[in-house]
Amino acid sequence: MKYVYSFKEGNKEMKNLLGGKGANLAEMTHLNLPVPEGFIITTEACHNYYENEGKIKKEIVSEILDHIKQLEIETGKTFGSGSRPLLISVRSGAPFSMPGMMDTILNLGMNDDVAESLIRQTNNPRFVYDSYRRFIMMYADVVKGYERNVFESRLEEYKKAKNVTKDIELDANDLKQLTMDYLKIYETLNHNPFPADPIRQILEAVTAVFRSWNNDRAIYYRKINHIPDNLGNAVNIQTMIYG
């Protein structure tokens, strides 16, 4: 059985397998619309995750890694390193729309080396460290279940110390320091450093999105909207694009 499809391989008729979002992204790709490159991990992979006691089996991991390599070829970027690093988004995509019920992680693939490469590439350290610190907070929230307010409180403390009221008033050095603070907060909460390995990041993120199919708010949403519990959740992996 095939568990992972590139956008080029899917279409709008495959909603139950690719999820509504994934099927639409695939259809737009076929229409030659400017869709950032990506792939879909199917609802069947989600079913398998639950059947396999909450673990992604090796065959599915292998398919995911193969598609990451293909994404590197298509984009000319390198996942987790290189002069042109590849960053991705990881989003849920159920067969029926469930807005806000499941989880998303942006800027995945970021680590210290990637941040330095992006600074050289963009000449915009403020943008890079803002993206990095947001990724740490999302990852801590979605993958580990840590409260965002721990990180947001540090941001507010920092703004107060700098005598500013808006995030935009913080400069690149401020955001770099906040990023370092967020990494320390994560390590304190987790008793281990933040994972720099992008492969570990994506596999843990996919696991978290599968797990979110059965979080309390998703179960409640399905109940009040009469959506079956056995549909499963697809995962959309897509290249990050910045304005």
C-alpha positions in Angstrom: 0.0 0.0 0.0 1.1 3.5 -0.8 1.0 5.9 2.1 2.5 9.2 0.8 1.5 11.1 -2.4 3.1 14.1 -4.0 0.7 16.9 -5.0 1.3 15.8 -8.6 -0.1 12.3 -7.9 -3.4 13.3 -6.3 -6.6 14.9 -7.4 -9.9 16.3 -6.0 -11.6 12.9 -6.1 -9.2 11.5 -3.5 -10.6 13.5 -0.6 -11.1 10.5 1.7 -7.5 9.4 1.3 -5.7 12.7 1.0 -8.0 14.9 3.1 -9.9 17.8 1.8 -6.9 20.2 1.9 -4.5 17.8 0.3 -6.9 16.8 -2.5 -7.5 20.5 -3.3 -3.7 21.2 -3.3 -3.2 18.3 -5.7 -6.0 19.5 -8.0 -4.6 23.0 -8.1 -1.2 21.6 -8.9 -2.8 19.7 -11.9 -4.3 23.1 -13.0 -0.8 24.5 -13.1 -1.6 27.1 -10.4 1.4 28.4 -8.4 1.2 25.9 -5.5 4.3 25.6 -3.3 5.7 22.0 -3.7 4.7 19.4 -1.2 3.2 16.0 -0.5 0.5 14.4 1.6 0.7 11.6 4.2 -2.6 9.8 3.8 -5.5 9.1 6.2 -4.5 5.4 5.8 -1.1 6.3 7.4 -3.1 7.8 10.2 -5.2 4.6 10.6 -2.0 2.6 10.6 -0.5 4.9 13.3 -3.4 4.1 15.7 -3.3 0.3 14.8 0.4 0.3 15.5 0.0 1.6 19.1 0.8 5.2 18.3 3.9 4.6 16.2 4.7 5.4 12.5 5.9 2.2 11.0 9.2 2.0 9.1 7.6 1.7 5.7 5.8 4.9 6.1 8.9 6.7 7.5 10.8 5.5 4.4 8.1 7.0 2.1 8.2 10.3 4.0 12.0 10.5 3.7 11.9 9.6 0.0 9.4 12.5 -0.6 11.6 14.9 1.4 14.5 14.0 -0.9 12.3 14.6 -3.9 11.2 18.0 -2.4 14.9 18.9 -2.1 15.4 18.1 -5.8 12.3 20.1 -6.9 13.1 23.2 -4.8 16.9 23.1 -5.1 17.1 23.4 -1.3 18.4 21.2 1.4 16.4 20.1 4.4 18.2 21.0 7.6 21.4 22.5 6.2 23.1 24.1 3.1 23.3 27.5 1.7 19.6 27.3 0.6 17.8 25.6 3.5 14.4 24.0 3.0 11.8 24.9 5.6 8.3 23.3 5.5 4.9 23.6 7.1 3.1 20.6 8.6 -0.6 20.8 8.6 -3.6 18.6 9.3 -6.1 17.8 6.6 -9.2 15.8 7.4 -11.6 14.6 4.7 -14.1 17.2 6.1 -13.2 20.7 7.1 -12.5 21.0 10.8 -11.1 24.6 11.1 -8.9 25.2 14.1 -9.5 21.8 15.6 -6.2 20.1 14.8 -2.6 21.3 14.8 -0.1 23.1 12.5 3.6 23.7 12.7 5.4 26.3 10.5 9.1 26.8 9.7 10.0 23.2 10.5 13.6 22.4 9.6 14.9 25.3 11.5 18.0 25.0 13.7 21.0 27.2 14.6 22.9 26.4 11.5 19.9 26.9 9.3 19.2 30.2 10.9 22.7 31.4 10.1 22.3 30.2 6.5 19.0 32.1 6.1 20.6 35.2 7.5 23.3 35.1 4.9 20.7 34.3 2.2 18.1 37.0 3.2 20.3 39.6 5.0 17.4 39.9 7.4 18.3 38.5 10.8 15.2 39.9 12.4 12.9 37.9 10.1 15.0 34.8 10.7 15.0 34.9 14.5 11.3 35.8 14.6 10.6 32.7 12.5 12.9 30.6 14.6 11.4 31.6 18.0 7.9 31.1 16.6 8.8 27.6 15.4 10.2 26.7 18.9 6.9 27.8 20.5 4.7 26.0 18.0 6.8 22.8 18.3 6.7 22.9 22.1 3.0 23.4 22.0 1.9 20.9 19.3 4.5 18.2 19.7 5.1 18.3 23.5 1.9 19.8 24.8 3.6 22.6 26.7 1.6 25.8 27.3 2.3 28.6 25.0 1.9 31.2 27.8 5.3 30.1 29.2 6.9 31.5 26.0 4.5 34.4 25.6 5.2 35.5 29.2 8.9 35.7 28.4 8.1 37.8 25.3 6.1 40.2 27.4 8.8 40.4 30.1 11.3 41.2 27.4 9.2 43.9 25.9 8.6 45.4 29.3 12.4 45.4 30.0 13.0 47.1 26.7 10.2 49.6 27.4 8.2 48.8 24.3 4.7 47.5 23.8 4.7 45.9 20.3 6.6 42.9 19.0 7.6 44.9 15.9 9.6 47.3 18.1 12.0 44.6 19.0 15.1 44.5 16.8 17.1 41.5 15.4 19.3 41.3 18.6 16.3 41.3 20.8 14.7 38.4 18.8 18.0 36.5 18.8 18.1 36.7 22.6 14.4 35.7 22.8 15.2 32.7 20.6 18.0 31.7 22.9 15.6 32.1 25.9 13.0 30.0 24.2 15.5 27.2 23.6 16.4 27.3 27.3 12.7 27.3 28.3 12.2 24.2 26.1 15.1 22.4 27.6 14.0 23.2 31.1 10.5 21.9 30.4 11.6 18.8 28.4 14.8 18.0 30.3 16.5 17.7 26.9 17.7 20.2 24.3 15.4 21.3 21.5 15.9 18.8 18.6 18.2 20.2 15.9 17.8 17.2 13.6 15.1 18.1 11.0 14.2 14.4 10.4 13.4 14.0 14.0 11.4 17.3 13.9 9.2 16.1 10.9 8.5 12.7 12.3 7.6 14.0 15.7 5.4 16.7 14.0 3.6 14.1 11.8 3.0 12.0 14.9 1.5 15.1 16.7 -0.8 15.8 13.8 -2.0 12.2 13.8 -2.5 12.4 17.5 -4.5 15.6 17.2 -7.3 13.7 15.4 -8.3 12.5 18.8 -7.7 15.6 20.9 -10.7 16.8 22.9 -11.6 19.7 20.7 -11.5 17.6 17.5 -13.7 14.8 19.1 -16.2 17.4 20.2 -16.2 19.2 16.8 -16.9 15.9 15.1 -19.7 15.1 17.5 -21.6 18.3 17.1 -21.1 18.3 13.3 -21.9 14.6 12.8 -18.6 13.8 11.3 -17.5 10.1 11.6 -14.7 9.3 14.0 -13.1 6.6 11.7 -12.1 8.9 8.8 -8.6 9.7 10.0 -6.4 12.7 9.4 -4.0 13.3 6.5 -0.9 15.5 6.9 0.1 18.1 4.4 3.8 18.8 4.0 4.5 22.0 2.0 7.4 24.2 1.3 7.4 27.5 3.3 6.9 30.6 1.2 7.4 34.1 2.6 6.1 37.4 1.4 
